[in-house]
Each structure stands twice: as C-alpha cells, then as structure tokens.
Amino acid sequence: MKYVQLVIGPAGSGKSTYCSTIQEYCDNIGRTVHVLNLDPAAEHFSYRVSLDIRDLVSLDDVTEDEELNFGPNGGLLYCMEFLTENLTWLRDELEDYDEDYIIIDCPGQIELYSHFDYMKTLVTALQEWDFRVCCVYLMDAQFMADSAKFFAGVLSALSAMIRLEVPHVNVLTKMDLVDNPRSRQVERFFQADSTLLTIDGASHLSEKFYKLNEAIAGLVDEWSMVSFLPIDRTDSDSISIVMQQIDNAVQYGEDAEPKGEVPDFEDEQRDD
C-alpha cells in the first residue's frame, strides 16, 4: 500500500518547514519518505526533493510566455490546470515509488482548495492509483493572537475538508514561537472553542456583527469537525503525535505482512 500526505494551507503557514521537519523525523525513525514539490513557483527547498512539478511546468515559463500573458496568480492556475491535464506524467513518476510514503508540498493559494477542482482532481487520481491520502492543513499559530483571524482559518480548513473529502488533520505550526504553549488559554484554540469568537473576540462589536459571529461560531460547533494538533519543530514528542494521528488516518502499516514464519496451529496441536 502507498501513502500520501497532501500538505496544504495559506501562504506563510510553514508548509515547506513542515515537510522538512517530517522528512528529518522519518529519517531518524528509519521510515523512507519522498517529498514532491507541487508549487510551480518554488525556488529554494529546505528538504530533499524527489519529484518536482517544475520538471513538467514552472511559473516562470508561464509568466514569461508573451502569448499567454499571465500574471503570478493566473499563471499558477494555468500550471495547476496543466498538471491535471497531464496526470499521466505524475502517475509515471510515482511508479518508481511503489509502497512508499509521499509528502506533497502544495502551493499556498487557498483558492486552489476552496474555489477550483484542481486539487480534488489530484486527490481522486491518487486514490485511483491506490494511494491512501490524508490532507494535512497547516495554520500559523500566530493566528491565535486574533480570534477573528483564527476563525477565518478554521472556516478555510472546514472548506478544504468538505471539498477534498479525504481524512484530514489540522495542524498549528510554529508553536516554538508561542509563549506558554501548554497554557489553558492556548489549548482552547486546539478545539476551536467557539467562545473565543463570541465572547473574547466580539465584545467590542455592534449587535449586528455580534450576531454574525454567533452564527459562525454555531456553524463550527454544529459540525464539530475542526480541531488542531500543535507542532513544535524543536519538540520530537509533538512531531510524533502529529505523525501518529496521520498514520491512523491512512491506516499506515496495517497491511504489512507479519515478519518471520507464523507457526501452523494444527502442527502445534499435533506436537502437543
């Protein structure tokens, strides 16, 4: 069986750092992983790149083409559409990684997961190629400084969960930059406590906007789908917990054959 982490999240949420951290963690525990860069605009990497979308299409090639005349955002969409129209390239490249663990570092434009079908098409293709896929949605822990901003991220995560329809793990990154990361106040964000928006973050709002915040908080409570795991790249325990959650989501290792010979039950009975 083959496994994929689809690493998504807003620009600046720490996707590349996360991929590097997980790659290093897996190296240390003896698990073979390969990282696929799916960002056609990427230039520098903090991890070993096994596959690169830029071998198929790059943003520079698109934006410098005078006939296409695309800017950065339009060029990115063109690149992702080009990928979905040429998925045989990706399938052929992935054939070399049979029964391996793939981490896909995705672009940061959130509209790819909420407005367009490119990522859904990719997920469907991976599942058809017998990959078990888990979406890992990253959000910068600094969002906790502003409850309204945090809940905007919660809604983005929920939108991606609904649209991609795969097992989904939400992660708060850069916890090493947070003061008192184990405090009760911080832990309230891990479960997306709705009172953060309706009480703590909305006391200064007019009645009209307070009711809007109440409706948003009610939506989050009603679905009860969005929670976060904290990750601190300097804390191996937090990395291990995140990996365990993802492994459970994709049932990693459950299809592995038992090592060594299993004694025959009937032979054991005859020996007795």
Order of alpha helices (4+ residues) and beta strands (2+ residues): beta-alpha-beta-beta-alpha-alpha-alpha-beta-alpha-alpha-beta-alpha-beta-alpha-alpha-beta-alpha-alpha
